Amino acid sequence: MKYDFNIETERFNTASVKWDETENLFGDKDILPMWVADMDFRIPDEVVEALKNRAEHGIFGYTTRSESYLNAVVDWMKERHQWDVKKEWLCHSPGVVTGLSLIVDAFTKPGDKVVIQPPVYYPFTKVVLKHGRDLVFNPLKFEDNRYTMDFDDLERKLDPDVKLLILCSPHNPVGRVWTKEELTRLGEICLKHGGIVVSDEIHFDLVFKEHQHVPFATISEAFANNAIVCTAPSKTFNLASLQTSNIIIPNDGLRETYTAQLEKYSLGMPNAMGMVAAEAAYRYGEEWLDQCIDYVKENLDFMTDYISKNIPKIKVIQPEGTYLAWLDCRLLDLEEKKQEELMLKKAKVAFDEGYIFGQGGTGFTRINLACPRSILVEGLKRLEQAVKNH
């Protein structure tokens, strides 16, 4: 069937962080929210129907992960990503960030080091520092409007105190879909120096057609045994609040350590509705997803053309995946707080300002393209006017 992603669905008064918290977060209820990574699209009808059917049963007691749910996840990985995942590799987490927190706590101790690659998804920094571990930065290189990994820098920094490297694949916010060659180089360096690769692949389904996501653990058996892969249907199908993620751990020892940590904090019980939604999405949501990706790409192309013609001081860094875009605003020549003020106070649009993503983020901003075209047009018009007035 044909889905219409142009439809605007009212999200106020639904306890939406993105919409209902606008005034609390930004001090102005008239701010247009284009920041946090959730979609303004209705989920597939089949998922809604599955949730309705489960709700009509009327009993919501203690819940376990069903065989049908596990099979749906395994089938999706096989069909969408050519990855033969065994059911016993699938570990639960309420969310990927929760999983990252558990992993840092389980596999490191105070004084140990964790590598991240900024500018990168800012909760990486939080989960490391809040556990009292030391951060090591392996900044991405930005050349010719494209980001790449700095392998020479990584090799220098992986000393014996580095226990984990948190990989963002596909990368948020810069939109890179890492190639097999890039991931292989990174994996070999980590094997050589002993650091476990924690691969956050939550955006793994959201890749534009000319690119292909490579699950890190599929590259080699050695990589699989040195990897913890974090996945979820939450970004793919806009199910974040249903608190269902799958942490995939092929290595028996690593999996036992993670599971013990999950039990330590009593987080092992899944969300009944989350499992129903995830299973239905993985079984019946592929057509919706393919159309969604096409629509996001059309939004990206529209924005790129609009900015080029009307706001030429801003440059779009072309993403290869995710529904986020990274905008280079450095020609505006504003300090980070002044740039944020321009967006919030003058344009009245909430983006995720680049400095929150760490080193290399100042002067950039992140925009969410998973919205009806009318919302994107309104945001761009506001941005254009603010920049012209500035």
C-alpha positions in Angstrom: 0.0 0.0 0.0 1.0 3.6 -0.4 1.7 5.5 2.8 1.2 9.3 3.0 4.0 10.8 5.0 2.8 14.3 4.3 0.0 14.0 6.8 0.5 16.1 9.9 -0.6 14.3 13.1 -1.2 16.4 16.2 1.2 15.4 18.9 0.5 17.9 21.6 -1.1 16.5 24.7 0.3 13.0 24.1 3.2 13.4 26.7 5.6 13.9 23.8 9.0 15.0 24.8 9.5 16.6 21.4 6.3 18.6 21.4 4.8 18.8 24.9 8.1 19.7 26.6 8.9 22.6 24.2 8.1 25.4 26.6 9.9 23.7 29.5 13.0 23.0 27.5 13.3 26.1 25.4 11.2 28.7 27.3 8.8 29.4 24.4 5.8 27.3 23.3 6.1 28.7 19.8 9.4 27.0 19.1 9.2 24.4 16.2 10.9 21.2 17.5 13.2 19.6 14.9 15.8 18.3 17.4 15.3 15.0 19.2 15.5 11.9 17.0 11.9 10.7 16.8 9.6 10.7 13.8 6.5 12.8 13.2 5.1 9.9 11.2 2.4 7.4 12.3 3.7 3.9 12.6 2.6 1.1 10.2 -1.1 0.2 10.5 -0.2 -3.5 11.1 1.7 -2.4 14.3 -1.3 -0.4 15.5 -3.6 -3.3 15.0 -1.2 -5.7 16.8 -1.2 -3.4 19.8 -5.0 -3.1 19.7 -5.4 -6.8 19.7 -3.0 -7.3 22.6 -4.7 -4.5 24.6 -8.1 -6.2 24.1 -6.8 -9.3 25.8 -6.9 -7.2 29.0 -4.2 -9.0 31.0 -0.7 -7.5 31.4 1.1 -9.8 33.9 4.7 -10.6 34.1 6.1 -11.1 30.6 8.8 -13.0 28.9 10.3 -12.8 25.4 8.3 -15.2 23.3 9.6 -17.5 20.6 7.6 -15.7 18.0 9.2 -12.4 19.0 12.8 -13.9 19.0 12.1 -15.5 15.6 10.9 -12.2 14.2 14.1 -10.5 15.3 16.3 -13.3 13.9 14.4 -13.3 10.6 14.7 -9.5 10.2 18.5 -9.6 10.7 18.8 -12.4 8.2 16.5 -10.9 5.5 17.4 -7.2 6.0 21.1 -7.5 6.9 22.2 -10.9 5.8 23.2 -11.6 9.4 22.7 -15.1 10.8 21.9 -14.3 14.4 21.3 -17.1 16.9 18.4 -16.6 19.3 20.6 -17.2 22.3 22.7 -14.1 21.3 19.7 -11.8 21.8 19.8 -10.0 25.2 17.2 -7.6 26.4 17.6 -3.9 27.3 14.8 -1.3 27.7 16.8 1.0 25.4 20.2 1.2 23.7 21.4 4.0 26.0 20.4 1.8 29.0 22.3 -1.0 27.4 25.4 1.2 26.9 25.2 2.2 30.6 25.0 -1.5 31.6 27.9 -2.4 29.3 30.2 0.4 30.6 29.4 -0.6 34.2 29.9 -4.3 33.5 33.1 -4.3 31.5 35.1 -1.5 33.0 36.0 -0.2 36.4 36.9 3.3 37.7 40.1 4.5 36.0 39.5 2.4 32.8 39.2 4.2 29.5 36.5 4.2 26.9 37.0 5.6 23.3 34.4 7.5 21.5 34.6 9.3 18.1 33.3 12.8 18.2 31.3 14.7 17.1 29.1 11.9 18.2 25.7 11.1 19.9 26.1 12.9 23.2 24.8 10.2 25.6 28.0 8.3 24.8 29.8 10.9 26.8 27.3 10.8 29.6 27.2 7.1 30.2 31.0 7.0 30.4 31.5 9.9 32.7 28.5 9.1 35.0 30.2 5.8 35.7 33.4 7.5 36.6 35.4 6.1 33.6 37.8 8.1 31.6 37.0 9.3 28.1 39.4 9.0 25.2 38.6 11.0 22.1 39.4 9.7 18.6 37.9 12.6 16.7 36.6 12.0 13.2 38.4 13.8 10.3 36.4 16.3 8.2 37.8 16.8 4.8 36.1 17.8 1.5 32.7 17.9 3.3 33.0 14.2 4.4 33.9 12.5 7.6 36.3 9.6 8.0 37.9 7.8 10.9 41.4 8.7 12.0 42.9 5.3 12.3 46.5 6.5 13.0 45.2 8.5 16.0 43.2 5.5 17.2 46.2 3.3 17.1 48.2 5.7 19.2 45.4 6.0 21.8 44.5 2.4 22.4 46.7 1.7 25.4 46.1 -1.2 27.9 43.8 0.9 30.0 41.3 1.3 27.1 38.7 -1.4 27.6 35.9 -0.4 25.2 35.4 1.6 22.0 31.8 2.8 21.4 31.2 2.8 17.7 28.3 4.8 16.2 27.2 2.9 13.0 25.6 4.5 11.1 27.0 7.6 12.6 24.9 10.1 14.5 25.1 13.1 13.8 27.3 13.1 10.7 25.3 10.5 8.8 28.2 8.3 7.6 27.4 4.7 6.8 30.8 3.0 7.4 32.1 0.8 4.7 33.3 -2.8 5.3 36.8 -1.6 4.7 36.6 1.1 7.3 35.0 -1.2 9.9 37.6 -3.9 9.2 40.5 -1.5 9.8 38.9 -0.4 13.1 38.2 -3.9 14.2 41.7 -5.1 13.5 43.1 -2.2 15.6 40.8 -3.1 18.5 41.7 -6.8 18.3 45.4 -5.9 18.3 45.1 -3.7 21.4 42.4 -5.6 23.3 39.5 -3.2 23.3 35.9 -4.5 23.0 33.9 -2.9 20.2 30.5 -1.8 21.4 28.7 -1.0 18.2 25.6 1.2 18.5 23.7 0.2 15.3 20.3 1.7 16.3 20.0 3.5 12.9 21.0 0.3 11.0 17.8 0.1 9.0 17.7 3.8 8.0 20.2 3.8 5.1 19.8 5.4 1.7 19.7 3.1 -1.3 23.1 3.8 -2.7 24.7 2.7 0.6 24.7 -0.5 2.6 24.9 -1.0 6.4 27.4 -3.6 7.4 26.8 -5.1 10.9 30.1 -5.0 12.6 29.8 -8.6 13.9 29.3 -10.0 10.4 32.8 -9.1 9.1 34.6 -12.0 10.8 34.2 -14.5 13.6 37.0 -12.8 15.5 35.2 -9.5 15.3 31.9 -11.1 16.4 33.7 -12.6 19.5 35.0 -9.1 20.4 31.8 -7.2 19.8 28.6 -6.2 21.5 26.0 -4.9 19.0 23.2 -2.7 20.2 20.0 -2.7 18.1 16.4 -1.7 18.4 13.3 -1.1 16.3 12.8 2.3 18.0 14.4 4.5 15.4 13.4 2.3 12.5 9.7 2.3 13.3 9.3 5.2 15.8 8.8 3.0 18.9 11.1 4.6 21.4 8.6 4.8 24.2 7.9 1.1 24.1 11.3 0.4 25.7 12.4 -2.6 23.6 16.0 -3.1 22.4 18.1 -6.1 21.5 21.7 -6.3 22.5 23.3 -8.9 20.4 26.3 -10.7 21.9 27.8 -13.7 20.1 30.6 -14.3 22.6 29.3 -16.6 25.5 31.5 -15.0 28.1 30.6 -11.4 27.2 27.0 -12.4 27.1 27.1 -13.9 30.5 28.7 -10.8 32.0 26.1 -8.6 30.3 23.2 -10.8 31.5 24.5 -10.7 35.0 24.5 -6.9 35.0 21.0 -6.8 33.6 19.8 -9.1 36.4 21.8 -7.0 39.0 19.6 -4.0 38.2 16.4 -6.1 37.7 16.0 -4.9 34.1 15.5 -8.2 32.4 11.7 -8.2 32.0 10.5 -6.9 28.7 7.7 -4.5 27.9 4.7 -6.6 26.7 3.5 -3.9 24.3 7.0 -3.2 23.1 7.5 -6.8 22.1 4.2 -6.9 20.3 5.0 -3.7 18.4 8.5 -4.9 17.5 7.4 -8.3 16.3 4.6 -6.8 14.1 7.0 -4.1 12.8 9.7 -6.7 11.9 7.0 -9.0 10.3 5.0 -6.5 8.4 6.7 -3.1 8.4 9.2 -3.4 5.6 7.1 -1.8 2.9 6.4 1.2 5.3 10.1 1.5 6.1 11.2 1.5 2.4 8.7 4.3 1.7 9.7 6.2 4.8 13.4 6.1 3.8 12.5 7.4 0.3 10.4 10.2 1.8 13.3 11.2 4.1 15.6 11.3 1.2 13.2 13.5 -0.7 13.1 15.8 2.4 16.9 15.8 2.3 17.1 16.7 -1.4 14.4 19.4 -0.9 16.3 20.9 2.1 19.7 20.8 0.3 18.2 22.7 -2.7 16.4 25.2 -0.5 19.5 26.0 1.6 21.7 26.2 -1.4 19.4 28.8 -3.0 18.3 30.7 0.0 20.8 30.3 2.9 24.1 29.8 1.1 26.2 30.4 4.2 24.9 27.1 5.6 26.2 23.9 4.0 24.4 20.5 4.2 26.8 17.6 5.0 25.1 14.9 2.9 24.2 11.9 5.1 24.4 8.4 3.8 21.9 7.1 6.4 19.7 8.0 9.5 16.9 10.6 9.2 19.2 13.3 10.6 21.2 15.9 8.7 24.3 17.8 9.9 24.5 21.4 8.9 27.7 23.4 8.7 26.9 26.9 9.9 30.5 28.1 10.5 30.2 30.8 7.8 27.7 32.5 10.1 30.7 33.2 12.2 28.9 32.9 15.6 30.1 31.7 18.9 28.3 28.5 20.0 25.8 30.2 22.3 25.2 33.0 19.8 24.4 30.4 17.2 22.0 28.7 19.5 20.3 32.0 20.3 19.9 32.7 16.6 18.1 29.4 16.1 15.9 29.5 19.2 15.2 33.2 19.7 15.3 34.5 16.1 14.3 31.5 14.0 12.2 29.9 16.8 13.3 26.5 15.7 14.9 23.9 18.1 17.7 22.0 16.5 20.4 20.0 18.3 23.3 22.4 18.4 26.6 20.9 17.3 28.6 21.7 20.4 26.7 19.2 22.5 28.2 16.4 20.3 31.7 17.2 21.5 34.9 17.9 19.7 34.4 19.2 16.2 30.7 20.0 16.8 30.9 23.8 17.3 29.6 25.7 14.3 27.3 22.8 13.2 23.7 21.9 14.0 21.6 18.8 13.6 18.2 18.8 12.0 15.6 16.0 12.1 14.1 15.3 8.6 11.6 12.7 9.7 8.6 15.1 9.5 6.0 16.0 7.0 7.3 18.3 4.3 5.1 21.2 5.5 6.9 21.1 8.9 10.3 21.1 7.1 9.3 24.0 4.9 8.2 26.0 7.9 11.5 25.3 9.7 13.6 26.3 6.7 11.6 29.5 6.2 12.1 30.5 9.8 15.8 29.7 9.5 16.2 31.7 6.3 14.5 34.8 7.8 16.6 34.7 10.9 19.9 34.3 9.0 18.9 37.2 6.7 18.0 39.5 9.6 21.3 38.6 11.3 
